[in-house]
Amino acid sequence: MHDTVYYAIGDIHGEADQLRQLHTKIVERHRVEFRGFDRTIVHLGDYIDRGPDSFDVIEMVMSLEKETNQRLINLKGNHEQLMLDAYQQDKPAAYNDWLDNGGERTISSYQRGGLNEPPAWHMDWLAGLRSLYWDKAAGLVFVHAGVDPNKFPFDSEMTRLWTRARSFFDPSRWKSPELVGMRVVHGHTPTQSQTPDISKDGKRINVDTGACYGGPLTAAVFAPNQEVRFIYA
């Protein structure tokens, strides 16, 4: 029997207050409804940029990793890759590209924390994040942007961080046999409704509800033998 409840949190983008609120609600929901089940929280990436408190978000998530009462799975998003690229000496244009995509607010958050730029321990942590988590037994694939529905699980990290391909958004076009019976949970593409987007067949679930654009930060709840439900900050 699968005895883990997964909570998949969409794009945070520096919204530290919402992240704290959402984690508090997750802990309470789990205590009330899922006593006896393991709790696994999956952050789907994009911790930084656009919102006000990227520094605090990373500090918070790194601290949560040390707790022993739950498991954390932290995935890399395209914004983490943008920041990593920005500090590579062989990519001089990448710094401006990052600034143009919300990096200025990230730098400001570090300056408020007494740092001129992201410290090495943050950069090392970001560089070590995985791009995919797949629980075959639970029928769940967690990824930041999406997968290549023809090549999965042999698709590239670039695809997993950046894709908005129509073939991914329409599960009727998925060809990889490894996706049969799977649900893919992702973020990256803010929903226009600021509510989760679920494909008609339920195989693709987007929980980027635009937290940095006035929407809520959202967690999708996957419990054994239950339909997906949602918690909002």
C-alpha positions as CSV (number, residue, x, y, z in Angstrom):
1,M,0.0,0.0,0.0
2,H,1.2,3.5,-0.9
3,D,1.2,5.4,2.4
4,T,2.7,8.8,1.4
5,V,0.7,12.0,0.9
6,Y,2.4,14.4,-1.5
7,Y,2.0,18.2,-1.4
8,A,3.2,19.8,-4.6
9,I,3.8,23.6,-4.3
10,G,3.9,25.7,-7.4
11,D,6.2,28.6,-8.3
12,I,7.1,30.7,-5.3
13,H,9.0,33.6,-6.9
14,G,10.2,35.2,-3.7
15,E,6.8,35.1,-1.9
16,A,8.2,34.1,1.5
17,D,5.1,35.1,3.5
18,Q,2.9,33.0,1.3
19,L,5.3,30.1,1.6
20,R,5.2,30.2,5.4
21,Q,1.4,30.4,5.4
22,L,1.1,27.5,3.0
23,H,3.5,25.2,4.9
24,T,1.6,26.0,8.1
25,K,-1.7,25.0,6.4
26,I,-0.1,21.8,5.0
27,V,1.1,20.7,8.4
28,E,-2.3,21.3,9.9
29,R,-4.2,19.6,7.1
30,H,-1.9,16.6,7.4
31,R,-2.3,16.4,11.2
32,V,-6.1,16.4,10.9
33,E,-6.7,14.3,7.8
34,F,-3.7,12.1,7.3
35,R,-2.4,11.0,10.6
36,G,-0.3,7.9,10.1
37,F,0.7,8.8,6.6
38,D,4.1,10.0,5.6
39,R,4.2,13.7,4.5
40,T,6.3,14.6,1.4
41,I,6.4,18.2,0.2
42,V,7.6,18.9,-3.3
43,H,8.7,22.4,-4.3
44,L,8.3,22.5,-8.1
45,G,11.0,25.2,-8.6
46,D,11.3,28.9,-9.2
47,Y,12.0,29.9,-5.6
48,I,13.5,33.3,-6.7
49,D,12.9,36.4,-8.9
50,R,10.0,38.8,-9.3
51,G,8.7,38.6,-5.8
52,P,10.2,40.5,-2.8
53,D,11.9,37.9,-0.6
54,S,14.0,35.4,-2.7
55,F,16.8,35.3,-0.1
56,D,14.3,34.4,2.7
57,V,12.6,31.7,0.5
58,I,15.9,29.9,-0.1
59,E,16.9,30.2,3.6
60,M,13.5,28.8,4.6
61,V,13.6,25.9,2.2
62,M,17.2,25.0,3.2
63,S,16.1,25.1,6.8
64,L,13.1,22.9,6.2
65,E,15.4,20.3,4.6
66,K,16.9,19.7,8.1
67,E,13.6,18.8,9.7
68,T,13.0,15.1,10.3
69,N,9.2,14.9,10.5
70,Q,8.7,15.2,6.8
71,R,10.5,14.7,3.5
72,L,11.3,17.6,1.2
73,I,11.9,17.2,-2.6
74,N,13.2,20.4,-4.1
75,L,13.2,20.7,-7.8
76,K,15.1,23.2,-10.0
77,G,13.2,25.8,-12.0
78,N,14.3,27.9,-15.0
79,H,14.8,30.9,-12.8
80,E,17.3,29.1,-10.6
81,Q,19.1,28.2,-13.8
82,L,19.0,31.8,-15.0
83,M,20.7,32.9,-11.8
84,L,23.3,30.1,-12.0
85,D,24.1,31.1,-15.5
86,A,24.3,34.8,-14.5
87,Y,27.4,34.1,-12.4
88,Q,29.2,31.9,-14.9
89,Q,32.2,33.8,-16.3
90,D,31.8,32.3,-19.7
91,K,28.3,33.6,-20.1
92,P,28.6,37.4,-19.9
93,A,25.1,38.1,-21.4
94,A,23.4,35.8,-19.0
95,Y,23.6,38.3,-16.1
96,N,21.5,40.9,-18.0
97,D,19.1,38.2,-19.1
98,W,18.6,37.2,-15.5
99,L,18.1,40.9,-14.4
100,D,15.5,41.2,-17.2
101,N,13.6,38.3,-15.8
102,G,13.2,39.4,-12.2
103,G,16.8,39.1,-11.0
104,E,17.0,42.8,-9.8
105,R,14.4,42.0,-7.0
106,T,16.4,39.0,-6.0
107,I,19.6,41.0,-5.7
108,S,17.7,43.6,-3.6
109,S,16.5,40.8,-1.2
110,Y,20.1,39.7,-0.7
111,Q,21.2,43.2,0.0
112,R,18.5,43.5,2.7
113,G,20.0,40.4,4.1
114,G,23.4,42.1,4.3
115,L,24.9,40.4,1.2
116,N,25.9,42.0,-2.1
117,E,25.1,38.9,-4.1
118,P,24.0,35.3,-3.6
119,P,26.5,33.5,-1.4
120,A,28.3,30.4,-2.5
121,W,26.2,28.1,-0.2
122,H,23.1,29.2,-2.0
123,M,24.6,28.8,-5.4
124,D,25.9,25.3,-4.5
125,W,22.4,24.4,-3.2
126,L,20.7,25.6,-6.4
127,A,23.2,23.8,-8.6
128,G,22.5,20.6,-6.8
129,L,18.7,20.6,-7.3
130,R,17.3,17.8,-9.4
131,S,15.0,18.5,-12.4
132,L,12.6,15.6,-12.0
133,Y,11.1,13.4,-9.3
134,W,9.1,10.3,-10.4
135,D,7.2,8.0,-8.0
136,K,6.1,5.1,-10.3
137,A,4.1,3.4,-7.5
138,A,2.1,6.5,-6.8
139,G,1.7,7.3,-10.6
140,L,3.2,10.8,-10.1
141,V,5.8,12.7,-12.1
142,F,6.9,16.1,-10.6
143,V,8.7,18.6,-12.8
144,H,9.0,22.3,-13.0
145,A,7.9,23.1,-16.6
146,G,7.0,19.7,-18.1
147,V,8.4,16.8,-20.0
148,D,8.9,15.7,-23.6
149,P,5.9,13.4,-24.0
150,N,7.7,11.4,-26.7
151,K,11.1,11.0,-25.0
152,F,10.2,10.8,-21.3
153,P,12.1,9.8,-19.2
154,F,15.1,10.5,-21.5
155,D,14.2,14.1,-22.1
156,S,16.6,16.9,-21.4
157,E,16.9,19.2,-18.3
158,M,16.3,22.1,-20.7
159,T,12.9,20.6,-21.5
160,R,12.1,20.0,-17.9
161,L,12.9,23.6,-17.0
162,W,11.5,25.5,-19.9
163,T,8.9,23.6,-22.0
164,R,5.6,25.0,-23.0
165,A,5.1,22.7,-25.9
166,R,1.6,22.0,-27.1
167,S,2.3,18.3,-27.2
168,F,3.0,18.3,-23.5
169,F,-0.1,20.4,-22.6
170,D,-2.4,18.0,-24.5
171,P,-2.0,14.5,-22.9
172,S,-3.9,12.9,-25.8
173,R,-0.6,13.5,-27.7
174,W,1.7,11.8,-25.2
175,K,3.5,8.9,-26.9
176,S,6.0,7.7,-24.3
177,P,4.9,4.3,-22.8
178,E,6.4,5.4,-19.5
179,L,3.7,8.1,-19.1
180,V,0.9,5.5,-19.2
181,G,-0.9,5.6,-15.9
182,M,1.1,8.7,-14.8
183,R,0.0,12.2,-13.7
184,V,2.5,15.0,-14.4
185,V,2.5,17.8,-11.9
186,H,4.2,21.0,-12.9
187,G,4.3,24.8,-12.7
188,H,6.2,27.3,-14.9
189,T,3.2,28.6,-16.9
190,P,1.0,30.8,-14.7
191,T,-2.7,30.0,-15.1
192,Q,-4.8,32.8,-16.4
193,S,-7.5,32.0,-13.8
194,Q,-5.1,32.0,-10.9
195,T,-6.5,28.6,-10.1
196,P,-4.9,25.2,-10.9
197,D,-5.2,23.9,-14.4
198,I,-6.1,20.2,-14.8
199,S,-6.3,18.6,-18.2
200,K,-9.6,17.0,-19.1
201,D,-8.3,13.5,-18.5
202,G,-6.6,14.6,-15.2
203,K,-3.2,13.5,-16.4
204,R,-1.6,17.0,-16.3
205,I,-1.9,19.3,-13.4
206,N,-0.5,22.8,-13.4
207,V,-0.2,24.5,-9.9
208,D,1.5,27.7,-10.9
209,T,-1.3,30.0,-9.9
210,G,0.7,33.3,-10.3
211,A,1.7,33.9,-6.7
212,C,4.0,36.8,-7.8
213,Y,1.2,38.3,-9.9
214,G,-1.5,38.6,-7.2
215,G,-2.6,35.0,-7.2
216,P,-2.3,32.5,-4.4
217,L,0.6,30.2,-3.8
218,T,-0.9,26.7,-4.3
219,A,-0.2,23.2,-3.1
220,A,-1.8,20.2,-4.8
221,V,-2.6,17.3,-2.4
222,F,-2.1,13.7,-3.6
223,A,-3.4,11.2,-1.1
224,P,-3.8,7.5,-1.7
225,N,-7.2,6.6,-3.3
226,Q,-8.4,10.2,-3.3
227,E,-8.9,12.8,-6.0
228,V,-6.4,15.7,-6.1
229,R,-7.3,18.6,-3.9
230,F,-5.7,22.0,-3.3
231,I,-4.5,24.2,-0.5
232,Y,-4.0,27.9,-1.0
233,A,-1.9,30.3,1.0
